[in-house]
């Protein structure tokens, strides 16, 4: 799987389960009946577990927090994406220079 964000490589180890959600609200009325409000708009979100031996990969991605960019997944481009906090990473064994990180992306489709 080849993934980049705003031109930066994402060293994907595995993709988390893809969760498809849409606006949905369920309210139980005083009468006991159920009122549903829903829209067919699906929310775009992706989550990856990653592995790298280059701390600069992580540092470069951290500079993109709060900025929109193109997320490219196997040559399919999704514009207006953001890294969704929290961005977590850890060194596998202290001093080894080997890191795992979890990165989540969401898309602003309001524009």
Secondary structure, DSSP 8 states (H G I E B T S, - for coil): --EEETTEEE-EEEE-----EEEEEEEE-TTS-EEEEEEEEEE-EEEEEEEES-HHHHHHHHTTTT--EEEEETTEEEEEEEE-S--EEEESSTTS--EEEEEEEEE----
